[in-house]
Amino acid sequence: MEKPMEDSTLSALGLDALSQGIRFLFEQATIALGRRRERKDEERTASEPAPLAGELEPLVADEPTLHSRHKQIETLIDALRDYAEGSRAIAIDPELLKNTAALREHLEAIYGQRFTIAGEARPESGPLTIQEIKIKRVGVGAEAIAIEADEILEGKVQTKVEIEDIEGTFKGQKFGRIGR
């Protein structure tokens, strides 16, 4: 069975970079869950500089996404705790890579930004727009809309649309430019 792409980009990192990345993602996840528990709206940042390629915008969690994913994040934090706290040595282990990639995927969805560890072969960290649309039926005269952009200068826009039955129209939302 082939590894998911995200796992393979992590496996190409050196142990030091992977270790820093795990600590960073672990800290961001604990901050996100702490913010959820405290119900505070202010931004909180990690105590160490991010070992990331690219620049993040200020991290502001999408509360509904955080709420829907908090149990999975708690499970992943538990799985990565010993590595993040340094009580267990980092090794290129399939389970460690899978858990790290899964935690990153959740954080990217919560914060709307890509978290790319320096040295990874994937687009740089920064704004990320993911839109998932699931529609059972678009009736006659109805319209479903997704994203359309003339120019994406930074970040990434990803749209996934699932429509079971369509009699109306499906259109993309049009932007001239996304990014600076």
Summary of the structure (lengths in Angstrom):
residues: 180
radius of gyration: 18.2
end to end distance: 40.0
largest distance: 60.4
contacts: 506
relative contact order: 0.17
helix: 39%
strand: 28%
